[in-house]
Amino acid sequence: MNIREKQEMQEKQMLSPFAALSSQSRGREREEPPCNIRTCYQRDRDRIIHCKAYRRLMNKTQVFLSPKSDHFRTRLTHTQEVSQIARTIARALSLNEDLAEAISLGHDLGHTPFGHAGEAVLDEVCPHGFVHSLQSVRIVEQLEKDGRGLNLTWEVRNGIACHSTASKAAETLEGRVVRYADKIAYLNHDIEDAIRAGVLSERDIPFEISYELGRTKSARITSLILSIVENSGEDIVMAPKIQNAFDSLRKFMFEAVYNNPAAKGEEAKAMEVVRRLYAYYIERTEKLPEEYRRIAREQDSARAVCDYISGMSDRYAIALYEELFVPKCWQ
């Protein structure tokens, strides 16, 4: 019995009856020999960490566009915080921690430059529409590894596709854990960033929310995680009063931060960058890099341009915009 097989046996002995066992995965689109050391979900985690799309997250906006301080979150640090929270919940519930981690690390690979502002523009201009969760799946299935994709397991791809509120719930409890962990992470770290930016103060958070969840970031996260752990079984749920407070916190953040002109003052400019880049390349697909020209030939131009722009980091999109549209000084 090799190391992987021993780990699979330990999962059967130790994990919850509701956990997704790696030995019972629905498998990959392309069959391949199993690893002697890592389970299938551990391999998926490693493939995501080593892919190009994951590295690009370090220069993609979370909420505040291109902040000068090093302490504001980026899409990468958000992803890491989601992973930590998801792993904590999965371990406490005796679910498959490796699966929860892999889904967490891959859930935002398809995010555009400039956060949800960039996503809104691509959804508007692309005839196919644009949803970052589905783009994340497209990246791991078709775009990474020169078009071969990462060949991840069905469970990881399903969890990535279903992590957003607008989508249906994931088939696995681990995927549903990530859906909660994503919101717990971004609501709480965005409060911290908003306070650092001077957009918000702790005193602004309504009393009834602080009374139920706590007055600090740590207390809120602890309350939310504990409620999930104490109330989940065949599904992932919170106690009703904690869920209501959580929903109220999300509503408050949209009103106070996500739709706040002080926090979003530069978004109109960012959206114009994305809009003009799309218009430029949709008329000049021959100027796309070869890997995207291939997509234009095999699928269509709109899909190719969307893939190219959505994969850009903030700084790359700005630099490309300057190169294409800003006059250069006479040399």
Residue frames as qw, qx, qy, qz and C-alpha x, y, z in Angstrom:
[[0.000, 0.888, 0.459, 0.000, 0.00, 0.00, 0.00],
 [0.440, 0.339, -0.022, 0.831, 1.49, 3.35, -1.05],
 [0.116, -0.173, -0.398, 0.893, 1.20, 6.67, 0.79],
 [0.373, -0.071, -0.254, -0.889, -1.81, 7.87, -1.20],
 [0.610, -0.244, -0.700, -0.281, -3.69, 4.64, -0.53],
 [0.403, -0.252, -0.674, 0.566, -2.96, 4.95, 3.20],
 [0.088, 0.104, 0.162, -0.977, -4.35, 8.49, 3.19],
 [0.508, -0.134, -0.479, -0.703, -7.46, 7.34, 1.35],
 [0.571, -0.281, -0.766, 0.083, -7.97, 4.62, 3.97],
 [0.229, -0.212, -0.502, 0.807, -7.55, 7.17, 6.76],
 [0.290, -0.056, -0.151, -0.943, -10.21, 9.37, 5.13],
 [0.602, -0.247, -0.647, -0.398, -12.70, 6.47, 5.20],
 [0.554, -0.293, -0.686, 0.369, -11.96, 5.86, 8.87],
 [0.295, -0.298, -0.364, 0.831, -11.85, 9.43, 10.13],
 [0.108, -0.047, -0.205, -0.972, -14.00, 11.70, 7.96],
 [0.498, 0.219, 0.423, -0.725, -17.71, 12.39, 8.30],
 [0.502, 0.325, 0.795, 0.104, -20.20, 10.24, 6.35],
 [0.358, 0.871, 0.287, -0.178, -21.07, 13.49, 4.54],
 [0.208, -0.714, 0.430, 0.511, -17.48, 14.18, 3.42],
 [0.758, 0.604, -0.172, -0.174, -16.31, 13.80, -0.18],
 [0.776, -0.382, 0.436, 0.247, -13.75, 10.98, -0.09],
 [0.140, 0.687, -0.526, -0.481, -10.90, 11.34, -2.55],
 [0.244, -0.116, 0.943, 0.194, -11.09, 7.62, -3.35],
 [0.339, 0.540, 0.768, -0.070, -14.69, 8.15, -4.51],
 [0.085, 0.545, -0.147, -0.821, -14.12, 11.19, -6.71],
 [0.725, 0.578, 0.305, -0.220, -16.01, 11.32, -10.00],
 [0.754, 0.008, 0.379, 0.537, -12.59, 11.74, -11.57],
 [0.096, -0.554, 0.258, 0.786, -11.08, 13.90, -14.26],
 [0.660, 0.605, -0.012, -0.445, -12.14, 14.63, -17.83],
 [0.653, 0.527, -0.544, -0.010, -8.95, 12.94, -19.03],
 [0.922, -0.386, -0.016, 0.028, -7.89, 9.84, -17.15],
 [0.339, 0.713, -0.538, 0.295, -4.36, 9.77, -15.80],
 [0.697, -0.081, -0.651, 0.288, -2.37, 7.51, -13.47],
 [0.499, -0.846, -0.140, -0.123, -2.89, 8.40, -9.78],
 [0.142, 0.738, -0.526, 0.399, 0.00, 9.81, -7.75],
 [0.702, -0.083, -0.670, 0.227, 1.69, 7.45, -5.32],
 [0.297, -0.059, -0.511, 0.805, 1.93, 10.15, -2.64],
 [0.213, 0.112, 0.186, -0.953, -0.92, 12.67, -3.05],
 [0.376, 0.494, 0.757, -0.204, -4.66, 12.14, -3.18],
 [0.346, 0.542, 0.535, 0.548, -6.50, 13.54, -6.20],
 [0.118, -0.951, -0.269, -0.100, -7.60, 16.65, -4.31],
 [0.532, -0.673, 0.194, 0.475, -4.08, 17.31, -3.07],
 [0.522, 0.101, 0.514, 0.673, -2.86, 17.15, -6.67],
 [0.142, 0.794, 0.465, 0.365, -5.54, 19.63, -7.70],
 [0.350, -0.908, -0.074, 0.217, -4.48, 22.03, -4.97],
 [0.560, -0.428, 0.370, 0.605, -0.87, 21.85, -6.12],
 [0.432, 0.390, 0.561, 0.588, -1.78, 22.34, -9.79],
 [0.012, -0.924, -0.342, -0.172, -3.74, 25.48, -8.94],
 [0.457, -0.808, 0.085, 0.361, -0.95, 26.96, -6.80],
 [0.528, -0.287, 0.493, 0.629, 1.58, 26.44, -9.60],
 [0.446, 0.596, 0.565, 0.356, -0.55, 27.81, -12.45],
 [0.283, 0.216, 0.113, 0.928, -0.11, 31.23, -14.06],
 [0.293, -0.653, -0.392, -0.578, -3.63, 32.45, -13.30],
 [0.660, -0.631, -0.354, 0.202, -3.00, 31.95, -9.57],
 [0.553, -0.183, -0.055, 0.811, 0.16, 34.05, -9.65],
 [0.092, 0.436, 0.302, 0.843, -1.63, 36.88, -11.46],
 [0.414, -0.742, -0.513, -0.119, -4.02, 37.26, -8.52],
 [0.545, -0.409, -0.247, 0.689, -1.32, 39.12, -6.61],
 [0.123, -0.164, 0.141, 0.969, -1.83, 42.18, -8.83],
 [0.201, -0.467, -0.654, -0.561, -5.62, 42.09, -9.15],
 [0.249, -0.360, 0.214, -0.873, -7.94, 44.37, -7.20],
 [0.137, -0.327, -0.894, 0.275, -9.98, 43.11, -4.27],
 [0.011, 0.832, 0.532, -0.161, -11.93, 46.31, -3.42],
 [0.077, -0.906, 0.075, 0.410, -9.58, 49.31, -3.53],
 [0.766, 0.616, 0.034, 0.179, -7.95, 49.97, -6.90],
 [0.658, 0.435, -0.232, 0.569, -4.14, 49.96, -6.90],
 [0.477, -0.875, -0.072, -0.019, -3.71, 51.09, -3.27],
 [0.306, 0.768, -0.461, 0.322, -0.36, 52.65, -2.38],
 [0.497, -0.542, 0.588, -0.337, -0.18, 50.86, 0.95],
 [0.325, 0.266, -0.901, -0.106, 1.14, 47.29, 1.00],
 [0.169, 0.011, 0.851, -0.498, -1.43, 46.33, 3.63],
 [0.655, 0.250, 0.070, -0.709, -4.59, 46.40, 1.51],
 [0.720, 0.055, 0.692, -0.019, -5.90, 43.07, 0.26],
 [0.286, 0.373, -0.617, -0.631, -5.38, 41.88, -3.27],
 [0.858, 0.060, -0.230, -0.455, -7.28, 39.06, -4.93],
 [0.636, 0.242, -0.705, 0.199, -4.45, 36.71, -3.90],
 [0.023, 0.180, -0.706, 0.685, -4.47, 37.57, -0.19],
 [0.676, -0.040, 0.115, -0.726, -8.28, 37.30, -0.25],
 [0.824, 0.155, -0.498, -0.222, -7.92, 33.80, -1.71],
 [0.414, 0.225, -0.766, 0.437, -5.52, 32.80, 1.04],
 [0.286, -0.131, 0.522, -0.793, -7.90, 34.02, 3.74],
 [0.804, 0.044, -0.148, -0.574, -10.78, 32.12, 2.16],
 [0.712, 0.207, -0.669, 0.047, -8.63, 28.98, 2.16],
 [0.128, 0.216, -0.734, 0.631, -7.77, 29.38, 5.85],
 [0.529, -0.049, 0.336, -0.778, -11.40, 29.83, 6.89],
 [0.831, 0.149, -0.321, -0.429, -12.62, 26.96, 4.69],
 [0.568, 0.235, -0.758, 0.220, -9.97, 24.61, 6.03],
 [0.126, -0.183, 0.653, -0.724, -10.86, 25.51, 9.63],
 [0.706, 0.040, 0.150, -0.691, -14.55, 24.74, 9.04],
 [0.800, 0.242, -0.496, -0.236, -13.85, 21.57, 7.04],
 [0.363, 0.254, -0.811, 0.383, -11.53, 20.21, 9.72],
 [0.312, -0.113, 0.567, -0.754, -14.00, 20.97, 12.51],
 [0.782, 0.158, 0.093, -0.596, -16.79, 19.19, 10.61],
 [0.589, -0.198, 0.770, 0.149, -14.55, 16.25, 9.63],
 [0.706, 0.674, 0.132, -0.169, -15.00, 17.08, 5.96],
 [0.833, 0.185, 0.165, 0.494, -12.29, 16.75, 3.30],
 [0.250, -0.828, 0.041, 0.500, -9.93, 19.60, 4.06],
 [0.402, -0.197, 0.577, 0.683, -7.88, 19.03, 0.89],
 [0.216, 0.563, 0.685, 0.409, -10.96, 19.42, -1.30],
 [0.117, -0.925, -0.321, 0.166, -12.04, 22.58, 0.52],
 [0.370, -0.644, 0.260, 0.617, -8.55, 24.02, 0.11],
 [0.379, 0.080, 0.658, 0.645, -8.35, 23.24, -3.61],
 [0.111, 0.761, 0.591, 0.245, -11.74, 24.86, -4.29],
 [0.256, -0.888, -0.141, 0.355, -10.76, 27.90, -2.23],
 [0.407, -0.467, 0.399, 0.676, -7.49, 28.43, -4.06],
 [0.263, 0.168, 0.701, 0.642, -9.18, 28.16, -7.46],
 [0.147, 0.697, 0.672, -0.203, -12.42, 30.03, -6.83],
 [0.115, 0.904, 0.091, -0.403, -11.28, 33.47, -8.08],
 [0.556, -0.161, 0.527, 0.623, -8.85, 32.52, -10.86],
 [0.322, 0.530, 0.605, 0.500, -11.22, 34.02, -13.43],
 [0.103, -0.859, -0.308, 0.396, -11.54, 37.42, -11.82],
 [0.489, 0.753, 0.159, 0.410, -10.90, 40.39, -14.08],
 [0.379, 0.098, -0.227, 0.892, -8.56, 43.32, -13.53],
 [0.188, -0.242, 0.098, -0.947, -10.15, 46.03, -11.33],
 [0.227, 0.106, 0.814, -0.525, -12.36, 43.56, -9.47],
 [0.343, 0.527, 0.764, -0.142, -16.09, 43.54, -10.02],
 [0.242, 0.750, -0.043, -0.615, -15.86, 46.75, -12.05],
 [0.090, 0.419, -0.757, -0.493, -13.97, 44.89, -14.77],
 [0.200, 0.198, 0.960, -0.002, -16.36, 41.97, -14.52],
 [0.333, 0.658, 0.471, -0.484, -19.36, 44.28, -15.02],
 [0.254, 0.660, -0.347, -0.615, -17.86, 45.74, -18.22],
 [0.039, 0.225, -0.913, -0.338, -17.06, 42.36, -19.78],
 [0.250, 0.380, 0.866, -0.209, -20.53, 41.11, -18.89],
 [0.318, 0.720, 0.215, -0.578, -21.93, 44.17, -20.66],
 [0.287, 0.679, -0.427, -0.524, -19.85, 44.14, -23.84],
 [0.033, -0.238, 0.945, 0.223, -19.29, 40.42, -24.46],
 [0.648, -0.033, -0.362, -0.670, -22.21, 38.69, -26.23],
 [0.626, -0.077, -0.772, 0.073, -21.54, 35.58, -24.16],
 [0.573, -0.775, -0.043, -0.264, -21.81, 37.52, -20.92],
 [0.460, 0.424, -0.627, 0.464, -19.19, 37.17, -18.22],
 [0.739, -0.627, 0.002, -0.247, -19.29, 35.58, -14.76],
 [0.063, 0.729, -0.662, 0.161, -15.99, 35.25, -12.94],
 [0.673, -0.259, 0.656, -0.223, -16.86, 31.90, -11.34],
 [0.877, 0.397, 0.267, -0.051, -17.53, 30.34, -14.74],
 [0.446, 0.814, -0.357, 0.104, -14.40, 31.97, -16.13],
 [0.367, -0.603, 0.688, -0.166, -12.45, 30.35, -13.29],
 [0.832, 0.070, 0.544, -0.081, -13.73, 26.97, -14.49],
 [0.707, 0.707, -0.005, 0.011, -12.86, 27.88, -18.09],
 [0.058, 0.827, -0.552, 0.090, -9.31, 28.68, -17.01],
 [0.480, -0.402, 0.772, -0.110, -8.74, 25.34, -15.29],
 [0.797, 0.279, 0.527, -0.098, -10.48, 23.38, -18.07],
 [0.695, 0.636, 0.276, 0.192, -9.27, 25.11, -21.24],
 [0.227, 0.953, -0.126, 0.156, -6.89, 28.04, -20.86],
 [0.449, -0.733, 0.509, 0.046, -4.06, 26.95, -18.59],
 [0.625, -0.239, 0.695, 0.263, -1.16, 24.81, -19.82],
 [0.046, 0.302, -0.601, -0.738, -1.33, 26.13, -23.41],
 [0.609, 0.061, -0.326, -0.721, -4.95, 25.15, -23.85],
 [0.485, -0.009, -0.875, 0.001, -4.76, 21.74, -22.19],
 [0.601, -0.620, -0.071, -0.499, -6.16, 22.95, -18.86],
 [0.182, -0.535, 0.723, -0.397, -5.26, 21.59, -15.43],
 [0.630, -0.057, -0.742, -0.224, -7.49, 18.50, -15.73],
 [0.216, -0.266, 0.628, -0.699, -8.90, 18.92, -12.22],
 [0.012, 0.249, 0.960, -0.128, -11.37, 16.57, -10.58],
 [0.178, -0.581, -0.603, -0.518, -15.11, 17.08, -11.06],
 [0.455, -0.704, -0.492, 0.237, -15.61, 18.00, -7.39],
 [0.375, -0.396, -0.014, 0.838, -13.10, 20.86, -7.48],
 [0.051, 0.171, 0.471, 0.864, -14.52, 22.27, -10.72],
 [0.303, -0.642, -0.651, -0.270, -18.06, 22.02, -9.35],
 [0.449, -0.652, -0.370, 0.487, -17.07, 23.85, -6.16],
 [0.271, -0.198, 0.184, 0.924, -15.37, 26.64, -8.13],
 [0.073, -0.352, -0.601, -0.714, -18.40, 27.06, -10.42],
 [0.429, -0.650, -0.578, -0.243, -20.83, 27.21, -7.49],
 [0.462, -0.218, -0.458, 0.728, -19.03, 29.48, -5.02],
 [0.046, -0.141, -0.039, -0.988, -20.99, 32.66, -5.86],
 [0.336, 0.244, 0.587, -0.695, -24.34, 33.65, -4.39],
 [0.564, 0.387, -0.161, -0.711, -26.00, 33.77, -7.81],
 [0.454, 0.248, -0.818, -0.252, -25.13, 30.16, -8.64],
 [0.864, -0.319, -0.257, -0.293, -26.73, 26.99, -7.34],
 [0.576, -0.664, 0.462, -0.117, -25.17, 25.32, -4.31],
 [0.232, 0.514, -0.818, -0.114, -22.22, 22.99, -4.84],
 [0.838, -0.076, -0.477, -0.256, -22.82, 19.23, -4.87],
 [0.669, -0.049, -0.594, 0.444, -20.28, 18.64, -2.08],
 [0.454, -0.840, -0.269, 0.128, -20.41, 20.03, 1.44],
 [0.592, -0.307, 0.110, 0.737, -16.82, 21.15, 0.97],
 [0.220, 0.389, 0.405, 0.798, -17.94, 23.34, -1.93],
 [0.305, -0.803, -0.412, -0.305, -20.72, 24.78, 0.24],
 [0.620, -0.601, -0.143, 0.485, -18.18, 25.50, 2.98],
 [0.449, 0.000, 0.237, 0.861, -16.12, 27.53, 0.51],
 [0.022, -0.662, -0.471, -0.582, -19.22, 29.50, -0.50],
 [0.482, -0.840, -0.249, 0.019, -19.62, 30.62, 3.12],
 [0.682, -0.394, 0.045, 0.615, -15.87, 31.06, 3.66],
 [0.377, 0.385, 0.313, 0.782, -15.63, 33.42, 0.68],
 [0.197, -0.797, -0.291, -0.491, -18.25, 35.77, 2.14],
 [0.670, -0.696, -0.147, 0.214, -16.91, 35.53, 5.69],
 [0.658, -0.133, 0.125, 0.730, -13.45, 36.44, 4.42],
 [0.274, 0.421, 0.280, 0.818, -14.33, 39.33, 2.14],
 [0.309, -0.834, -0.324, -0.324, -16.87, 41.01, 4.42],
 [0.661, -0.702, -0.077, 0.254, -14.47, 41.05, 7.34],
 [0.612, -0.172, 0.186, 0.749, -11.24, 41.92, 5.57],
 [0.196, 0.586, 0.367, 0.695, -13.03, 44.57, 3.51],
 [0.403, -0.883, -0.231, -0.064, -14.17, 46.20, 6.78],
 [0.675, -0.508, 0.093, 0.526, -10.53, 46.28, 7.88],
 [0.477, 0.182, 0.359, 0.781, -9.39, 47.76, 4.55],
 [0.026, -0.781, -0.403, -0.477, -12.22, 50.30, 4.54],
 [0.512, -0.831, -0.127, 0.178, -11.24, 51.44, 8.03],
 [0.634, -0.278, 0.236, 0.682, -7.61, 51.75, 6.91],
 [0.312, 0.393, 0.447, 0.740, -8.76, 53.80, 3.91],
 [0.025, 0.175, 0.282, -0.943, -10.82, 56.14, 6.08],
 [0.357, -0.204, -0.575, -0.707, -14.06, 55.11, 4.41],
 [0.726, -0.450, -0.448, -0.265, -15.47, 53.40, 7.51],
 [0.075, -0.482, 0.674, -0.555, -15.00, 53.14, 11.26],
 [0.220, -0.135, -0.952, 0.166, -15.93, 50.32, 13.63],
 [0.175, 0.305, 0.520, -0.778, -18.52, 52.66, 15.17],
 [0.436, 0.229, -0.321, -0.809, -20.38, 52.76, 11.84],
 [0.321, -0.062, -0.928, -0.181, -21.27, 49.07, 12.03],
 [0.574, -0.465, -0.199, -0.644, -24.87, 48.84, 13.30],
 [0.353, -0.451, 0.653, -0.495, -25.14, 47.86, 16.97],
 [0.891, -0.006, 0.248, -0.381, -27.41, 44.88, 16.31],
 [0.825, 0.446, -0.341, 0.065, -24.78, 43.34, 14.02],
 [0.212, 0.560, -0.649, 0.469, -21.94, 43.91, 16.49],
 [0.611, -0.345, 0.454, -0.549, -24.12, 42.58, 19.33],
 [0.965, 0.092, 0.112, -0.219, -24.68, 39.26, 17.54],
 [0.866, 0.414, -0.165, 0.224, -21.32, 38.79, 15.81],
 [0.711, -0.384, -0.068, 0.585, -18.80, 40.74, 17.89],
 [0.027, 0.969, 0.033, -0.242, -17.05, 44.09, 17.76],
 [0.175, -0.672, 0.597, 0.400, -13.78, 43.04, 16.13],
 [0.598, 0.434, -0.555, -0.382, -12.80, 41.21, 12.97],
 [0.184, 0.227, -0.942, 0.165, -11.56, 38.22, 14.96],
 [0.354, 0.136, 0.707, -0.597, -14.74, 38.04, 17.05],
 [0.659, 0.398, -0.025, -0.638, -16.98, 38.23, 13.99],
 [0.531, 0.384, -0.719, -0.232, -15.11, 35.51, 12.12],
 [0.017, 0.123, -0.930, 0.347, -15.10, 33.28, 15.21],
 [0.503, 0.221, 0.487, -0.678, -18.87, 33.75, 15.72],
 [0.682, 0.428, -0.246, -0.541, -19.64, 32.91, 12.11],
 [0.415, 0.340, -0.843, -0.044, -17.39, 29.84, 11.99],
 [0.148, -0.044, 0.860, -0.486, -18.73, 28.53, 15.32],
 [0.621, 0.275, 0.275, -0.681, -22.31, 28.90, 14.14],
 [0.670, 0.401, -0.504, -0.370, -21.56, 26.88, 10.99],
 [0.272, 0.274, -0.904, 0.182, -19.75, 24.17, 12.95],
 [0.243, 0.039, 0.760, -0.601, -22.49, 23.90, 15.59],
 [0.599, 0.371, 0.299, -0.644, -25.42, 23.84, 13.17],
 [0.518, 0.468, -0.555, -0.452, -24.22, 21.93, 10.10],
 [0.694, -0.107, 0.701, -0.126, -24.85, 18.26, 9.38],
 [0.640, 0.360, 0.630, 0.252, -26.20, 17.09, 6.06],
 [0.355, 0.800, 0.212, 0.434, -25.94, 20.68, 4.84],
 [0.450, -0.015, -0.243, 0.859, -23.85, 23.74, 5.70],
 [0.200, -0.789, -0.398, -0.423, -25.94, 26.23, 7.67],
 [0.131, 0.241, -0.464, 0.842, -25.78, 28.87, 10.39],
 [0.044, -0.498, -0.735, 0.458, -28.16, 29.46, 13.29],
 [0.184, 0.769, 0.527, 0.313, -31.02, 31.69, 12.06],
 [0.212, -0.953, -0.110, 0.186, -30.12, 34.70, 14.22],
 [0.479, -0.499, 0.420, 0.587, -26.46, 34.53, 13.13],
 [0.427, 0.334, 0.644, 0.540, -27.47, 34.12, 9.49],
 [0.064, 0.907, 0.401, 0.108, -29.71, 37.20, 9.80],
 [0.335, -0.852, 0.136, 0.378, -26.87, 39.23, 11.31],
 [0.535, -0.169, 0.577, 0.594, -24.54, 37.97, 8.57],
 [0.324, 0.610, 0.594, 0.412, -27.03, 39.02, 5.88],
 [0.109, -0.969, -0.205, 0.082, -27.40, 42.42, 7.56],
 [0.474, -0.617, 0.328, 0.536, -23.62, 42.85, 7.60],
 [0.477, 0.167, 0.625, 0.595, -23.46, 42.11, 3.88],
 [0.139, 0.832, 0.479, 0.241, -26.23, 44.62, 3.16],
 [0.309, -0.904, -0.008, 0.296, -24.46, 47.22, 5.31],
 [0.529, -0.369, 0.452, 0.616, -21.17, 46.71, 3.45],
 [0.393, 0.471, 0.588, 0.527, -22.81, 47.21, 0.07],
 [0.033, -0.937, -0.323, -0.129, -24.33, 50.46, 1.25],
 [0.402, -0.879, 0.113, 0.230, -21.32, 51.77, 3.16],
 [0.432, -0.531, 0.565, 0.460, -18.36, 50.51, 1.10],
 [0.514, 0.142, 0.737, 0.416, -19.05, 48.62, -2.12],
 [0.253, 0.736, 0.507, 0.371, -21.34, 51.36, -3.48],
 [0.310, -0.829, -0.123, 0.448, -19.60, 54.24, -1.69],
 [0.507, 0.844, -0.009, 0.172, -18.31, 56.93, -4.13],
 [0.231, -0.860, 0.454, -0.029, -15.31, 57.55, -1.87],
 [0.665, -0.293, 0.677, 0.116, -14.22, 53.93, -2.20],
 [0.665, 0.361, 0.612, 0.229, -15.24, 53.55, -5.83],
 [0.133, 0.856, -0.010, -0.499, -14.24, 56.98, -7.18],
 [0.024, -0.561, 0.662, 0.497, -11.75, 55.56, -9.68],
 [0.578, 0.160, 0.800, -0.008, -13.94, 52.72, -10.92],
 [0.560, 0.757, 0.200, -0.271, -15.36, 54.70, -13.85],
 [0.169, 0.782, -0.545, -0.249, -11.82, 55.15, -15.18],
 [0.354, -0.269, 0.895, 0.046, -11.04, 51.48, -14.66],
 [0.625, 0.431, 0.624, -0.182, -14.20, 50.45, -16.48],
 [0.466, 0.829, -0.102, -0.290, -13.28, 52.71, -19.41],
 [0.092, -0.597, 0.771, 0.201, -9.87, 51.01, -19.62],
 [0.467, 0.053, 0.883, -0.016, -11.53, 47.59, -19.93],
 [0.562, 0.664, 0.403, -0.284, -14.17, 48.86, -22.34],
 [0.338, 0.833, -0.313, -0.307, -11.64, 50.45, -24.70],
 [0.206, -0.430, 0.865, 0.159, -9.30, 47.45, -24.61],
 [0.563, 0.282, 0.769, -0.108, -12.21, 45.19, -25.57],
 [0.517, 0.790, 0.165, -0.287, -13.27, 47.49, -28.42],
 [0.084, 0.761, -0.569, -0.300, -9.68, 47.68, -29.69],
 [0.229, -0.290, 0.920, 0.131, -9.04, 43.94, -29.79],
 [0.599, 0.402, 0.656, -0.222, -12.47, 42.91, -31.05],
 [0.529, 0.815, -0.013, -0.237, -11.64, 44.93, -34.19],
 [0.337, 0.731, -0.593, 0.021, -8.01, 43.73, -34.34],
 [0.929, -0.296, 0.188, -0.116, -7.92, 40.11, -33.27],
 [0.822, 0.427, -0.210, 0.314, -4.72, 39.69, -35.28],
 [0.115, 0.697, -0.430, 0.563, -2.98, 41.72, -32.57],
 [0.812, -0.489, 0.159, -0.276, -3.89, 39.24, -29.83],
 [0.251, -0.523, 0.814, 0.032, -1.17, 36.89, -28.56],
 [0.375, 0.188, -0.817, -0.395, -1.12, 33.61, -30.52],
 [0.025, -0.158, -0.950, 0.267, -2.85, 31.55, -27.83],
 [0.307, 0.502, 0.470, -0.658, -5.85, 33.89, -28.02],
 [0.392, 0.419, -0.452, -0.683, -5.79, 34.08, -31.82],
 [0.172, 0.028, -0.975, -0.137, -6.18, 30.32, -31.75],
 [0.149, 0.402, 0.765, -0.480, -9.27, 30.68, -29.55],
 [0.351, 0.525, -0.006, -0.775, -10.64, 33.29, -31.98],
 [0.347, 0.290, -0.732, -0.509, -10.18, 30.84, -34.87],
 [0.219, -0.077, -0.973, 0.014, -11.54, 27.78, -33.08],
 [0.034, -0.559, -0.731, 0.391, -14.35, 29.45, -31.08],
 [0.212, 0.848, 0.360, 0.326, -14.97, 33.15, -31.73],
 [0.345, 0.502, -0.178, 0.773, -13.38, 36.58, -31.39],
 [0.442, -0.692, 0.029, -0.570, -15.53, 37.75, -28.47],
 [0.913, -0.399, -0.079, 0.033, -14.54, 34.74, -26.40],
 [0.766, 0.191, -0.144, 0.597, -10.86, 35.20, -27.23],
 [0.103, 0.609, -0.126, 0.776, -10.82, 38.91, -26.34],
 [0.657, -0.634, -0.014, -0.408, -12.73, 38.24, -23.11],
 [0.937, -0.205, -0.134, 0.251, -10.24, 35.52, -22.14],
 [0.579, 0.359, -0.150, 0.716, -7.30, 37.83, -22.84],
 [0.106, -0.635, 0.108, -0.758, -8.59, 40.86, -20.96],
 [0.765, -0.564, -0.081, -0.300, -9.99, 38.95, -17.98],
 [0.909, -0.114, -0.188, 0.354, -6.60, 37.35, -17.42],
 [0.361, 0.605, -0.193, 0.683, -4.79, 40.68, -17.15],
 [0.441, -0.436, -0.481, 0.619, -3.58, 42.10, -13.86],
 [0.007, 0.932, 0.268, -0.245, -4.50, 45.69, -13.02],
 [0.255, -0.723, 0.329, 0.551, -1.04, 47.00, -13.79],
 [0.391, 0.014, 0.742, 0.544, -0.77, 45.10, -17.09],
 [0.239, 0.729, 0.626, 0.137, -4.16, 46.43, -18.25],
 [0.076, -0.938, -0.066, 0.332, -3.12, 50.00, -17.40],
 [0.350, -0.506, 0.534, 0.580, 0.27, 49.63, -19.09],
 [0.376, 0.274, 0.771, 0.435, -1.35, 48.18, -22.22],
 [0.140, 0.874, 0.461, -0.056, -3.93, 50.97, -22.28],
 [0.177, -0.846, 0.176, 0.472, -1.16, 53.58, -22.08],
 [0.403, -0.227, 0.687, 0.561, 0.75, 51.86, -24.87],
 [0.294, 0.451, 0.764, 0.356, -2.28, 51.78, -27.17],
 [0.020, 0.840, 0.502, 0.205, -4.04, 55.06, -26.38],
 [0.316, -0.890, -0.023, 0.327, -1.70, 57.53, -24.65],
 [0.560, 0.787, -0.171, 0.195, 0.68, 59.54, -26.90],
 [0.825, -0.282, -0.050, 0.487, 4.35, 58.95, -26.24],
 [0.142, -0.891, 0.146, 0.407, 6.85, 61.77, -25.83],
 [0.661, 0.717, -0.211, 0.062, 9.10, 62.56, -28.79],
 [0.855, -0.355, 0.130, 0.354, 12.43, 60.81, -28.38]]
